[in-house]
Amino acid sequence: MSVNSYVLTGMTLLLLFHFFSVAVDNLATFYCFDD
């Protein structure tokens, strides 16, 4: 694998982790309001 591949993979993982964190945050807020 070239360095570019590693960079793209790292950025993709960061993006996925970011979206996952936002989704969890939204779910937590939703359940808090629902409660």
N, C-alpha and C positions, 0 to 999 in steps of 0.2 A: 504493500500500500504506500502511496505517496503521501507527502505531508498535507497536500490539499485534501486528500480523502479524510485524514484524521481531523482536520479543521472542520470540514463539512459535517462529519459525524458528531463532533463535539458541539457544534452550533445547533445541530438538529436536536441532540439530547437536551441541550439547555432550553431550547424553545418548547420541547415537549414537557420538560419539568416545570417551566414557567406557566404553561397553559394548565397543567395539572394542579399547580398551586392555586391558580386563580379559580379553577372549578371547585376545588375543595373549600376555598374561602367563601365562594358564593353559596355553596351548599350549607356550610356552617351558619352563615348569616340567615339563609332561608329558614333553616330549622329553628334558629333562635327566635325569629319573628313568628314562626308557626307555633312555637311553644307559648 
